[in-house]
Amino acid sequence: MNVSSVMNTALSGMRTQTSKVSAIASNVANISTPGDSRVDPDTLTANEGQSVDPLMELTSLIQAEQSFKANAVVFEAGADMWELLMSIKRD
């Protein structure tokens, strides 16, 4: 696996976590909306008739935050390695 593949995988992970956060925010924003269905942050599919549990949403939000941070660290490490490789190539 090369550096750009690692960076692309990390970027994909960050995008996935961003989508999860968006679903969680929608669930919390519509918590008292009658007839609104909960979106499962893991599958991004609507679950008809399932009520929103604020504690479950908070737990999912924390998990998404930690996953995003981990992917960001991998992306930054890949960017640093790429920069180092480019400086070696120039010399």
ChimeraX attribute file (.defattr): number of C-alpha atoms within 10 A of each C-alpha:
attribute: neighborCount
match mode: 1-to-1
recipient: residues
	/A:1	5
	/A:2	8
	/A:3	16
	/A:4	14
	/A:5	11
	/A:6	17
	/A:7	20
	/A:8	13
	/A:9	15
	/A:10	21
	/A:11	17
	/A:12	13
	/A:13	20
	/A:14	21
	/A:15	14
	/A:16	18
	/A:17	23
	/A:18	15
	/A:19	16
	/A:20	23
	/A:21	20
	/A:22	16
	/A:23	23
	/A:24	26
	/A:25	17
	/A:26	14
	/A:27	23
	/A:28	17
	/A:29	10
	/A:30	15
	/A:31	16
	/A:32	11
	/A:33	10
	/A:34	7
	/A:35	11
	/A:36	17
	/A:37	18
	/A:38	23
	/A:39	21
	/A:40	18
	/A:41	23
	/A:42	14
	/A:43	9
	/A:44	15
	/A:45	12
	/A:46	14
	/A:47	12
	/A:48	11
	/A:49	10
	/A:50	13
	/A:51	14
	/A:52	19
	/A:53	12
	/A:54	13
	/A:55	9
	/A:56	11
	/A:57	19
	/A:58	14
	/A:59	11
	/A:60	18
	/A:61	20
	/A:62	13
	/A:63	15
	/A:64	23
	/A:65	16
	/A:66	13
	/A:67	16
	/A:68	20
	/A:69	15
	/A:70	14
	/A:71	21
	/A:72	17
	/A:73	13
	/A:74	17
	/A:75	22
	/A:76	13
	/A:77	15
	/A:78	20
	/A:79	16
	/A:80	13
	/A:81	14
	/A:82	16
	/A:83	12
	/A:84	12
	/A:85	12
	/A:86	11
	/A:87	10
	/A:88	9
	/A:89	8
	/A:90	7
	/A:91	5
